[in-house]
Amino acid sequence: MQRTVVVTGSTRGIGLGLARAFASAGNRVVINGRSQAAVDAAVKALASDGVADAVGIAADISTVAGASRIWDEAVARFGRIDIWINNAGLITPRRKFHELRFDDVRAVVDVNLVGTMACCHVALNRMLAQGGGQIYNFEGFGSDGMIRPGLTSYGTTKRALRHFTRSLEREYAGSPVQIGTISPGIVATDMLETETGELTAAERARARRIYNILGDRVETVAPWLAAEVMANRKHAARITWLTPAKAFGRFVTARFKPRHIFEEVKA
């Protein structure tokens, strides 16, 4: 069944990978980013892969006006939206909180938390009116309460998003709108470069060792996530790539099966 899928923050990284995976499965996809140039480039990249049913919409998802623009323009093109995935996210360099520019902290909160809430507000209103749909919010480091120095701002938004999503699941249980979460694990994208870019050489080497054990490429993770979303018919679904069992197995075999995800993506 062909569906219309919105993926926020989908001009690059895991967002673009998801859009490509959904399109490859025959769905209509909506690309979103803040920059019109970036949106146009992503749509062009999909077109070069033979994707015809893709539209790009430049909009600031941290506002209801921006989220509404995505919905309205996508519906004008495709008639309805079946799946809305809140993927857009920012992270600061891994520094102590007082060393960060507060404008950068605010930007992380505005995109990761306020933006997801704004998009959910719009999508819920419109999906209830159209009789159904699915909304997925991206989890990440901090969702489970884990703490790591230097990731305070990002982790705080993800912890809050878990509470927000779980609350929505309670509020809309029994409604025609299904709400769930996507946990992609550690994916080698430019977000990792932003996070580790200002670490010392020793700190960066330690971070890379962990990322090489637990991390994966976009082209590995995105198709699996998209397939799980397309197959899901349950409310409060948890779509998780890096399960505790998988992470444990990676550490056990790390010495015998070394992985070089971070270096391969950089190359």
N, C-alpha and C positions, 0 to 999 in steps of 0.2 A: 504494500500500500504506500503510495507516494504521500509524503507529508512535508509541511513547511517548517523549517528549523531555523530559529534565530540563535546565533552564538555571539555574545558580546565579546569585545576584545579579540576579534578573530582575524586581524590583518597579518598575524605572524604567530609563531610558536604553537602551543597546543591548541589554541583557538582556531588557527588556520588549518591545523591538522584535522581537527574535528569537522570543520566545514567541508574539507576535502573528502573525508570518510563518509559523511552523510550524503554528499553529492554523488560519490561513486556508487552508493547504494540506491541511487535513483530518486533522491529527495530534492526538493527545492531548498536552497540555503540563502540565508541573509547574513552578509558580512557586515561587521560593525567595527568602527574605530573612530578616534577623534579627528583624524586628518583625512581630508578628501583624497589627497594624493595616495596615502597608504591604503585606503579602501579601494581606490581604483586599481592600484597595483595588485592587490589580493584577488580582485575579481578577474583581472587580466591573467593572473597566474592560473586560476581555476579554468578559465576559458582555454588556455593552452593545453590543459589536461582533457579538454573535450566537454567541460561542464557548461551547459547552456542555461540552466535554471538557477542562476545566482544573481543576487542584487546586492550592491554595496550601499550602506547608509552611514554617512558620517554624522555622529551625534555624541553628545556628552551624556553618558549613562548615569552620571551622578545627580541628574536632575529629572524630575518627572516630565518636564517638557522634552528632554532628550529621549527618554524612554518612550514617550508617546509618539515622538516623530518616527522612531524605528517601527513601532507597531503600525501606525497609520500608513506609512509608505510601503511596508511589506504587505499589508492587507490590500492596498490599492493595486499592487503587482500580482499577488498570488491568491487573494480572496480570503485567507484565514492564516492563523499561526497555530500549529499543533504542538510544537515543542519550543520552549524558551530556555536557553542555557546561560546562566550567569557566570561566565568565565573571566571577564575582565578583572585584572588585578595589578597592583603595583607593589613594589617592595623597596625598602631603602637599603643603602649599603650597610654591611654588618658593623655598626658602630654602637657605642653606648648612647643611651637616649639623649643625654645632655649635649652630645657632640653633633647631633643631627640638626639641620635647619628645620624649624617647626613648620615651615611651609611644606616641606617634604613629608613630614608626619601627617599633616592635615590632608595632603593629597592621597596618601595611602588610605586613610579613614574614609575620605570622600568617595573613592573609587571602590574599594573592597567592601565596605560596609554600607555607607549611605547609597552608593550606586546600586548595589544588590537589592536593598530595600525599595528604592525608587522603581527599579525594574519589576520587582515582585508586585508592587502596588498597581502598576499599570497592567501587567500581564494577568493578575488575578481578576481585576475588574473586567477586562475584555474577554478573558476565557470563560468566566462565569456567564457573561452575556451571550457568548457564542455557543455555550453548552458543553464546554470541556476543553481540556488541554493538559499539558505537562510542563512543570517548571522544575529545573534542577539548579541547585546552588553548588558552586565549587568549594570544597573544603581544602585545607592545606596545613602547613606546619602551625601548631598551636590549637587546632580544632579540638584535640583531645586533652588540652591543658598542659602539654609539654612546653617547657620553658628553655630558651637558649639565649644567653647574652648576645645582644646585637640584633635580635629579631623581635624585640618587644612590640614595636608598632604593628608589624605584620601579624605576629602571633595573636595580639589582642583582637584584631579585626576578625581573624578566623575563629577564635574562640567565641566571640560574640555572634558570628554568623551561624555557628552550630546551634546556639540557643535560639536564635531567630528562626532558623529553619525548623527545628523541632517544635517550636511553638506554632508555626504555621501549619505543620502537619496535624497538630491537635485541633486547631481551629477549623481546618477544612476537611477533616476526616468525614467521609460520607458525601462530600461535594463532588461535582463532575471534574474537578481539577486535581490532578495528582501532583504531589510535591515530593521531591527527594534530593539526595546529595550525590555528587560525583567526587571521588577522591583519586586523583591521578597518580599519586606518589611523587617521586622525584624525577622530573622530566628535564632533559638537557635542553634548555632554551636560554635566551639572552637574559632571562630573569635571574638565573644562577650567576651569570657574569656580573650583573648589577650588585647582587648580594655579596659576592666574594671579591669584587674588584679592588677594594681598598684594604684587604687583609695583608698581613706580612707574608713573605714567601713561605715561611714555615706553616703559618695558619692556613694559607691557601692550599698547601700540599696536603695537610690533614683533611681539609674539607673535600678535596678532590678524591682522596682515598675512600671516604665514605660514599661520595656520590657515584664513584665508579662501581662500588659494590651494590648500591641500592638503586641507582639511577637507570633510566631507560630513554630511548630515543622517541621522538614524537611519532615517527612512522610505525613504531611498535605499539605504543599505548593508544593513540587516537582511534585506530580502527576497532580495537577491542572495546573501548568505551562507547563508541557510536553504536556498535552491534548490541551491547547490553542495553543501551537506552531504547533502541528500536524494538527490542524484544520485551521490554518491561511493560507490564500492565498493572503493577501494584502501586498503591499509595505508600509513601514513606520508604521508598526503595533506597538501599545503600549500594551504590556502584563503586566498588573499591578495587583498584589495580594492585597496589602493594599491600597485601594482607600481612598480618604478623607472621603467619606460617611461611609465606614467600620470603619475607625479610630475613627470618631465621635461617632458611635454607641458603640464602645468598651469603650470609656471613660464614656458615659452615663450610661452604665450598669455595670461598674467596681465595684461599691459598692455592687450590688445585685448578681453579678455573678463573684466572684473573680477567677482569673486564676493564675496558678502557673507553667507556661511554663519553666521558667529559672531553678527553683528548680527541676522540674521533669526530665529535661534533665541532670542536674548535677548528680542526683541520679542514 
